[in-house]
């Protein structure tokens, strides 16, 4: 029997999906041993019982069994552990007042707990730590749960708002398109009528243009107002009920600012300097075929030597800090 057949067969009753296509596998978080639904009903319908796997002494209950989502039971176990731990350790960056280093330490501690529980390392002490943290921070945990729920509600409202605005925008665009076609047809007929009455062609065209411009409905103005609303979407500016601000101070500092020194501080003269090694490379076919040029090599070396001259990092950092304060 190969691995594929073993995966599709219940290890207790030996029923496989070939004979029972609707067979469903269940797992219990106590031991994560895979059992088919029929065996679960048969063994645990009268109450708690020992896991039927050989060597497993866990006492299982029927109401704790759940459908297996992932094919790999190890992944199933890790996902459940993560859900359980994150329900307790649910702090966000806002709880650390934007201190990314402290938040990263907190996340590392949480990952250590998950790893130990997943691999059975010092489980008793880890469980005790998890329970004591939950007891000591119950109010904070509940507050973060409520805040997370509020974030989800804000996200759903934002999605709904954007969907409604886009539908209105499409409707206005169709209305404007229909009006423009109608105005174009009217303008053609009006020009023909005016010219048939002997009016000057330039004067007729100018008058028709003015009339068409005045006849433009409020749909275009509504569309412009709608685009302004979409640009200033109130839901995208809120995070946890507060205005979202970009923390510029956390942005890595770069003294070159995208290499803003466009004027070169040197002049390349290849006829004066002679490097025998580089000149020899220029004669080799394998280098020439790839586009090798001595002038490019010299230019790059000089660029690396001169790039950064005139950059005073301490002064630029002071300027950056003063702009943040303002």
C-alpha positions in Angstrom: 0.0 0.0 0.0 1.5 3.3 -1.0 1.3 6.7 0.8 -1.5 8.0 -1.3 -3.8 5.0 -0.5 -2.9 5.3 3.2 -4.0 9.0 3.2 -7.3 8.1 1.7 -8.0 5.2 4.2 -9.3 5.4 7.8 -6.6 3.8 10.0 -9.3 2.4 12.4 -11.9 0.8 10.2 -9.8 0.6 7.0 -12.6 2.1 4.9 -11.2 4.2 1.9 -12.7 6.9 -0.3 -12.9 4.6 -3.3 -15.7 2.6 -1.6 -17.1 5.5 0.4 -16.6 8.7 -1.6 -18.5 10.9 1.0 -16.2 9.7 3.8 -15.0 12.7 6.0 -12.0 12.7 8.2 -12.1 14.3 11.6 -9.3 15.2 14.0 -9.3 16.1 17.7 -7.0 18.9 19.0 -5.9 16.6 21.9 -3.8 14.3 19.7 -4.6 15.2 16.0 -5.1 11.6 15.0 -7.1 11.2 11.9 -10.3 9.2 12.2 -13.3 8.9 9.9 -16.7 10.3 10.9 -18.3 6.9 11.2 -15.7 5.7 13.7 -16.0 8.9 15.7 -19.8 8.3 16.0 -19.4 4.7 16.8 -16.6 5.1 19.5 -17.5 8.4 21.1 -21.3 8.6 20.9 -21.8 7.2 24.4 -19.3 9.6 26.0 -15.5 10.3 26.4 -13.3 7.4 25.4 -9.6 6.7 24.8 -8.1 7.4 21.4 -8.3 4.2 19.3 -4.7 4.7 18.0 -2.3 2.2 19.4 -0.1 3.8 22.1 -2.2 7.0 22.4 -3.7 7.3 25.9 -5.6 10.6 25.3 -9.2 10.7 26.4 -11.3 12.3 23.6 -14.8 13.8 23.5 -17.1 13.8 20.5 -17.8 17.5 20.6 -14.1 18.3 20.3 -13.7 16.6 16.9 -13.5 18.9 13.9 -13.1 18.6 10.1 -9.6 18.3 8.9 -8.9 21.4 6.7 -5.3 20.7 5.7 -4.0 17.5 4.3 -0.9 17.6 6.5 -2.0 17.1 10.1 1.2 18.9 11.2 0.0 22.0 9.5 -3.5 21.6 11.0 -2.0 21.4 14.5 0.2 24.5 14.0 -2.7 26.6 12.6 -4.8 25.7 15.6 -2.0 26.5 18.0 -1.5 29.9 16.3 -5.2 30.7 16.6 -5.2 29.8 20.2 -2.0 31.8 21.1 -3.0 34.8 19.0 -6.4 35.0 20.8 -4.4 35.7 24.0 -1.3 37.5 22.7 -3.2 39.9 20.5 -1.3 43.1 21.0 -0.6 45.4 18.0 1.9 48.0 17.1 -0.4 50.7 18.6 0.0 49.0 22.1 3.7 49.8 21.9 3.2 53.4 20.9 4.8 52.7 17.5 8.0 51.3 18.9 8.9 48.7 16.2 11.8 47.2 18.2 9.7 46.4 21.2 6.9 45.1 19.0 9.4 42.8 17.2 10.6 41.4 20.6 7.0 40.7 21.5 6.4 38.9 18.2 9.5 36.8 18.8 8.3 35.8 22.2 5.0 34.8 20.7 6.7 32.7 18.0 8.8 31.0 20.7 5.6 30.0 22.5 4.0 28.6 19.3 7.2 26.7 18.5 7.4 25.1 21.9 3.7 24.1 21.9 3.9 22.7 18.4 7.0 20.6 19.1 6.2 19.6 22.7 9.0 21.5 24.3 8.5 22.3 28.0 4.7 22.3 27.4 3.7 22.5 31.1 5.6 25.8 31.7 4.5 27.2 28.4 0.9 26.5 29.2 1.3 28.0 32.6 2.8 31.1 31.1 0.0 31.4 28.6 -2.7 31.0 31.3 -1.0 33.5 33.7 -0.7 36.1 30.9 -4.4 35.7 30.0 -5.4 36.1 33.6 -3.3 39.2 34.1 -4.2 40.9 30.8 -7.8 39.9 30.4 -9.1 43.5 30.0 -6.4 44.4 27.4 -7.2 41.2 25.5 -10.9 42.0 25.4 -10.1 45.6 24.3 -7.9 44.4 21.5 -10.6 41.9 20.4 -13.1 44.7 20.3 -10.7 46.9 18.4 -10.0 44.1 15.9 -13.8 43.7 15.4 -14.1 47.5 14.8 -11.3 47.3 12.2 -13.1 44.6 10.4 -16.3 46.6 10.4 -14.4 49.7 9.1 -12.9 47.6 6.4 -16.3 46.2 5.4 -17.8 49.8 5.4 -14.9 51.0 3.3 -15.5 48.2 0.8 -19.2 49.0 0.6 -18.5 52.7 0.3 -16.0 52.3 -2.6 -18.4 49.9 -4.4 -21.3 52.4 -4.2 -19.0 55.2 -5.3 -17.7 53.2 -8.3 -21.3 52.3 -9.3 -22.3 55.9 -9.2 -19.2 56.9 -11.2 -20.0 54.4 -13.9 -23.6 55.6 -14.0 -22.6 59.2 -14.3 -20.0 58.4 -17.0 -22.7 56.6 -19.1 -25.0 59.5 -18.6 -22.4 62.0 -19.8 -21.6 59.8 -22.8 -25.3 59.7 -23.8 -25.6 63.4 -23.4 -22.5 64.1 -25.4 -23.8 61.9 -28.3 -27.2 63.7 -28.1 -25.5 67.2 -28.1 -23.4 66.2 -31.1 -26.5 65.1 -33.0 -28.2 68.4 -32.1 -25.2 70.5 -33.0 -25.1 68.9 -36.5 -28.8 69.6 -37.1 -28.6 73.1 -35.7 -25.6 74.0 -37.9 -27.5 72.8 -41.0 -30.6 74.7 -40.0 -28.7 77.9 -39.4 -26.7 77.7 -42.6 -29.9 77.1 -44.6 -31.2 80.4 -43.3 -28.2 82.2 -44.8 -26.2 82.9 -41.6 -22.4 83.1 -41.6 -20.7 79.8 -41.1 -18.2 81.0 -38.6 -20.8 82.8 -36.5 -23.1 79.7 -36.6 -20.4 77.3 -35.5 -19.4 79.7 -32.6 -23.0 80.1 -31.4 -23.6 76.3 -31.5 -20.4 75.7 -29.5 -21.5 78.1 -26.9 -24.9 76.6 -26.7 -23.5 73.0 -26.4 -21.2 74.2 -23.6 -24.2 75.7 -21.7 -26.3 72.6 -22.3 -23.8 70.4 -20.4 -25.8 69.0 -17.5 -24.8 68.8 -13.9 -23.7 65.2 -14.5 -20.1 66.3 -15.2 -20.0 68.4 -12.1 -21.3 65.5 -10.1 -18.6 63.3 -11.5 -15.9 65.8 -10.5 -17.3 66.0 -7.0 -17.4 62.2 -6.8 -13.8 61.9 -7.9 -12.9 64.3 -5.1 -14.8 62.1 -2.6 -12.9 59.0 -3.8 -9.6 60.8 -3.5 -10.4 61.8 0.1 -12.0 58.5 1.2 -12.7 58.9 4.9 -12.4 55.2 5.6 -8.8 55.0 4.3 -7.7 57.8 6.7 -9.0 56.0 9.8 -7.2 53.3 11.7 -8.5 52.1 15.0 -10.8 55.2 15.1 -7.8 57.6 14.7 -6.2 59.5 11.9 -3.6 57.3 10.2 -0.2 59.0 10.1 2.9 57.9 8.3 5.8 57.5 10.6 8.6 59.2 8.6 11.1 58.8 11.4 11.1 55.0 10.9 12.0 55.3 7.2 15.7 54.2 6.7 17.9 57.3 6.1 19.7 57.5 2.8 22.3 60.3 2.3 22.1 60.0 -1.5 18.4 60.5 -1.8 18.2 58.6 -5.0 21.7 59.7 -6.2 20.8 63.3 -6.6 24.3 64.4 -7.6 23.8 64.4 -11.4 26.8 66.5 -12.3 30.0 64.5 -12.4 33.0 65.7 -10.3 35.6 64.3 -12.7 36.6 64.2 -16.4 37.2 60.8 -18.0 40.4 60.7 -20.2 41.2 57.2 -21.2 44.2 58.1 -23.4 46.3 59.2 -20.4 45.8 56.3 -18.0 46.7 52.8 -19.1 45.9 49.7 -17.2 47.5 46.6 -18.9 45.1 44.2 -17.3 42.0 46.0 -18.5 43.5 46.7 -21.9 44.2 43.0 -22.3 40.6 42.1 -21.5 39.4 44.4 -24.3 41.2 42.1 -26.8 39.4 38.9 -25.6 36.4 37.9 -27.8 34.4 36.5 -24.8 34.5 40.0 -23.1 34.0 42.0 -26.3 30.9 39.9 -27.2 29.2 40.9 -24.0 29.8 44.6 -24.7 32.9 45.1 -22.5 34.5 48.6 -22.9 37.4 50.1 -21.0 35.8 53.5 -20.8 32.8 52.0 -19.0 35.1 50.3 -16.4 37.0 53.5 -15.8 33.8 55.5 -15.5 32.4 53.2 -12.9 35.5 53.2 -10.8 35.7 57.0 -10.8 32.0 57.2 -10.0 32.4 54.9 -7.0 35.4 57.0 -5.8 33.7 60.3 -6.1 30.1 59.4 -5.2 29.2 60.7 -1.7 31.5 63.7 -1.7 29.6 66.7 -0.5 27.1 64.5 1.5 27.1 65.5 5.2 24.9 62.9 6.8 24.8 64.6 10.3 23.5 67.8 8.7 20.9 66.1 6.6 19.6 64.1 9.6 19.2 67.4 11.5 17.3 68.9 8.6 15.1 65.8 8.4 14.3 65.9 12.2 13.5 69.7 12.0 11.1 69.0 9.1 9.3 66.3 11.2 8.9 68.7 14.1 7.4 71.4 11.8 
